[in-house]
Amino acid sequence: MPSTVAPIPPQPHFPSYYLRPTVAPRVARKVETGDGAQIATFVYGPVEGRVEADPVLFLHGNGEEHGIFGAQIDALVDKGRCAIGVDSRAQGASTRGSSPLTYELMADDALLVLGALGVQRAHVVGFSDGAIEALLMARDHPERVASVLSMGANLTPEGVLAEDDWDIEGTAEQSEAWAAWLEDGPEGIDPSIMTPSIEEARMTAQLMRLMLDEPHIPAESLGSIGCPVTVMVGEFDCINPAETQRIVDAIPYARKVVVPGADHVLPKCAPDDVSRELLSLLVP
C-alpha cells in the first residue's frame, strides 16, 4: 500500500539569490559525454562563433549553475575577454548521465567541454566543488590549464567545518524520503506537478552524498601544479583554515587571499574581490 504519511518537503538546494550575467551568451549548447550526460555550455564574448586562445572557464559549486559568476563574466566581457560557463552534470541545465558522481568525473566533463569548443588551454576559476575540480585539472592535465583561481576548495570531507544551520546528511535523507513517497503514488498526488520532482530530489541526495563522501586528494599530489594559483577563502568560510593552508603549502608559489568579513560564497558576497583577483591572474 502507498504510504499516506507525507515527509517534510525538501527545500530547494542553494536557493539564495545571486546576480547572473547581464550579457547574453554567444554560444549556448550541450556537450554529450560518453555516459550520456548532456553538459550545458555557454560562451560569452567577445566574438560571435569564435573562442579566443586561453579563455576563462568557470566551474560552480554544489547545486548551483554557472550564473553565480555573473559579475566575473560581465567583468571579463567588458575587458574584451572570452568566458566559458559550464553547468556541472546533474545541476543547472545539465543532465546526470550514468557514471558514479565524483569530482574527477566532473573535471573530465570540463575538459571534454574545452575540447568540444576547440580550446587547448584555459584559465580556470572554480568555486567550492568547482575549485576542487579546478585543482584536479591543473594537477592531472597541466598542459590544459593556464592558471587557477580557487575559492573555498577542500581536499577531504573533513575539511569542511560543520554548520549548525545545515545538516547535509539530514538534507540527503529528507530528499530520499520525499522521492520514495512520490514514487509510492500517494492518493490524490500527481508527482509530475510536485516540487521538487522525484528526479530533482534524487539528484539533491546524490549531490549531498558527494560532499559527505569526497574528495580524497593527498595534499602532496598538488605539488606538481606549475601554473599560477590563487587560493581564496572568506574570513568566515566553512572551509577549515588548516585545510586551506595545506592547499597553499602544497602548491609551489600559490598565493593565499583571505577576504575580510566574507563567508564561503565569495562570487556572491565579494564579487569585486573575486573579479580583481581574476583579472590580476590574466595580466601577462
C-alpha positions in Angstrom: 0.0 0.0 0.0 1.3 3.5 -0.8 2.4 5.5 2.2 -0.2 8.0 3.5 2.3 9.8 5.7 3.9 12.6 3.7 7.5 13.5 4.6 8.6 17.1 5.1 9.0 18.7 1.6 12.7 19.4 1.0 13.7 23.0 0.4 15.4 24.0 -2.8 19.2 23.3 -2.8 21.0 26.6 -2.5 18.0 28.8 -3.5 19.6 32.1 -2.4 19.6 34.9 -5.0 22.7 35.9 -7.0 23.3 38.2 -10.0 23.6 36.3 -13.2 25.5 37.6 -16.3 23.9 40.8 -17.8 25.3 39.9 -21.2 23.8 37.2 -23.5 26.0 34.2 -24.4 27.4 34.0 -27.9 27.1 30.2 -27.7 24.7 28.0 -25.7 24.9 24.3 -26.4 25.1 20.9 -24.8 28.2 18.7 -25.0 27.4 15.0 -24.7 29.6 12.8 -22.5 30.4 9.1 -23.0 27.9 8.0 -20.4 25.0 10.0 -21.8 25.2 13.2 -19.8 24.5 16.5 -21.5 26.7 19.3 -20.2 25.3 22.7 -20.7 28.0 25.0 -22.1 27.8 28.8 -22.5 30.4 31.1 -24.2 30.3 34.8 -23.5 32.1 37.5 -25.7 33.9 38.8 -27.4 33.5 37.5 -31.0 30.5 35.5 -32.1 31.2 32.0 -33.2 34.9 32.0 -32.1 36.6 31.1 -28.8 39.8 33.0 -28.2 43.1 31.5 -27.0 43.3 30.9 -23.3 39.7 31.8 -22.3 38.4 31.7 -18.7 36.5 28.6 -17.7 34.1 28.9 -14.8 33.2 25.9 -12.6 30.5 26.5 -9.9 29.7 25.0 -6.5 27.4 22.2 -5.4 23.7 22.6 -6.5 24.4 25.9 -8.4 24.9 26.7 -12.1 27.4 28.9 -14.0 25.4 32.1 -13.5 26.7 32.6 -10.0 29.8 34.0 -11.7 27.7 36.7 -13.3 29.8 39.6 -12.0 33.0 38.0 -13.2 31.7 37.1 -16.6 30.5 40.7 -17.1 33.9 42.0 -16.0 35.7 39.8 -18.5 33.4 40.7 -21.4 33.9 44.3 -20.5 37.6 43.8 -20.9 37.2 42.1 -24.2 37.9 38.6 -22.9 36.1 35.3 -23.5 34.3 33.4 -20.7 33.1 29.8 -20.7 30.4 28.9 -18.2 29.7 25.2 -17.5 26.7 23.8 -15.6 28.2 20.7 -13.9 26.3 17.4 -14.5 23.1 17.0 -12.6 23.0 20.7 -12.0 21.7 23.8 -13.8 20.7 22.9 -17.4 22.9 19.8 -17.5 21.7 16.2 -17.1 23.0 13.4 -14.9 24.5 10.6 -17.0 25.0 7.1 -15.7 28.5 7.2 -14.2 29.1 7.4 -10.4 29.2 11.0 -9.4 32.8 12.1 -8.5 34.8 15.3 -8.7 37.2 13.6 -11.1 34.3 12.8 -13.4 33.2 16.5 -13.4 36.7 17.6 -14.0 36.8 15.3 -17.0 33.5 16.8 -18.2 35.1 20.3 -18.1 38.0 19.1 -20.2 35.5 17.5 -22.6 33.8 20.8 -23.0 37.0 22.6 -23.8 37.8 20.0 -26.4 34.4 20.4 -28.0 35.0 24.1 -28.2 38.4 23.7 -29.7 40.1 25.1 -26.7 43.6 23.8 -25.9 44.2 25.7 -22.7 42.1 27.9 -20.3 42.4 29.8 -17.2 40.1 28.0 -14.7 38.0 29.7 -12.0 36.4 27.3 -9.5 34.2 27.9 -6.5 33.7 25.2 -3.8 33.1 21.9 -5.7 34.3 23.7 -8.8 37.5 24.7 -7.1 38.2 21.0 -6.3 37.7 20.3 -10.0 40.0 23.1 -11.0 42.8 21.8 -8.8 42.3 18.3 -10.2 42.5 19.7 -13.8 45.7 21.6 -13.0 47.3 18.6 -11.3 46.3 15.9 -13.8 46.3 17.9 -17.1 48.8 20.8 -16.6 49.0 21.4 -20.3 45.3 22.4 -20.4 45.4 24.9 -17.5 46.9 28.4 -17.8 46.1 29.5 -14.2 43.7 28.6 -11.3 41.6 30.9 -9.1 40.4 28.5 -6.4 37.7 29.7 -4.0 36.7 27.6 -1.0 38.3 24.2 -2.0 38.7 21.3 0.3 40.8 18.2 0.0 38.8 15.9 2.2 35.2 15.8 3.5 36.6 16.6 7.0 38.0 19.9 5.6 34.5 21.4 5.7 33.5 22.7 9.1 30.1 21.6 10.4 27.5 24.4 10.2 24.7 24.5 12.8 22.1 25.6 10.3 22.8 23.0 7.6 22.6 19.2 8.2 24.0 17.7 5.0 23.2 14.1 5.9 19.7 15.2 7.0 19.1 17.0 3.7 20.1 13.9 1.8 17.8 11.7 3.9 14.9 14.1 3.6 15.3 14.3 -0.2 15.4 10.5 -0.5 12.3 10.1 1.7 10.4 12.7 -0.5 11.4 10.8 -3.7 10.3 7.5 -2.2 7.0 8.9 -1.1 6.2 10.3 -4.5 7.2 7.0 -6.2 4.8 5.2 -3.9 1.9 7.0 -5.6 0.2 8.6 -2.6 -3.5 9.0 -3.1 -4.6 12.4 -4.6 -1.0 13.3 -5.5 0.2 13.8 -9.1 4.0 13.5 -8.8 4.5 15.4 -12.1 3.5 18.7 -10.6 5.2 18.3 -7.3 8.3 20.4 -6.3 10.9 19.0 -6.1 10.2 16.3 -8.6 11.3 12.7 -8.0 14.3 13.3 -10.2 15.3 16.6 -8.5 15.0 15.1 -5.1 17.2 12.1 -6.1 19.8 14.5 -7.6 19.9 16.6 -4.5 20.5 13.5 -2.4 23.4 12.4 -4.6 24.9 15.9 -4.5 24.8 15.9 -0.8 26.3 12.4 -0.6 29.1 13.7 -2.9 30.1 16.3 -0.3 29.9 13.8 2.5 32.0 11.1 0.8 34.5 13.1 -1.2 37.0 14.4 -2.2 40.1 12.4 -1.1 43.1 14.4 -2.5 46.5 13.9 -1.0 47.9 17.4 -0.4 51.3 16.4 -1.6 49.8 15.4 -5.0 49.3 19.1 -5.7 53.0 19.7 -5.7 53.2 19.0 -9.4 51.0 22.0 -10.3 53.1 24.5 -12.1 50.7 27.2 -13.2 49.9 30.4 -11.2 47.4 29.6 -8.5 45.5 32.0 -6.2 43.7 30.4 -3.3 40.8 32.5 -2.0 38.7 32.0 1.2 36.4 34.1 3.2 37.3 35.2 6.7 34.3 33.2 8.0 34.5 30.4 5.4 33.1 26.9 6.2 36.4 25.5 5.0 38.8 24.6 7.8 41.6 27.2 7.7 44.1 24.3 8.2 42.7 22.7 5.1 43.2 25.9 3.1 46.7 26.2 4.4 47.5 22.6 3.3 46.5 23.6 -0.3 48.6 26.7 -0.2 51.6 25.0 1.2 51.4 22.1 -1.3 51.3 24.2 -4.5 54.6 25.9 -5.4 54.2 29.7 -5.3 50.5 29.6 -4.6 49.1 32.9 -3.4 46.6 33.0 -0.5 43.9 35.6 -0.3 41.5 35.9 2.7 38.6 38.2 2.2 37.7 40.1 5.4 34.1 39.7 6.5 33.2 37.2 3.8 31.7 33.8 4.1 32.0 30.8 1.8 30.1 32.1 -1.2 32.7 34.6 -2.5 31.3 35.1 -6.0 28.1 36.3 -4.4 29.2 38.1 -1.2 32.6 39.5 -2.5 32.2 39.8 -6.3 34.6 42.8 -6.7 37.3 41.0 -4.8 36.9 37.9 -6.9 36.9 39.9 -10.2 40.1 41.8 -9.1 42.0 38.6 -8.3 40.8 37.0 -11.5 41.9 39.9 -13.7 45.3 40.0 -11.9 45.9 36.4 -12.9 45.2 37.3 -16.5 47.9 40.0 -16.7 50.9 38.7 -18.6 
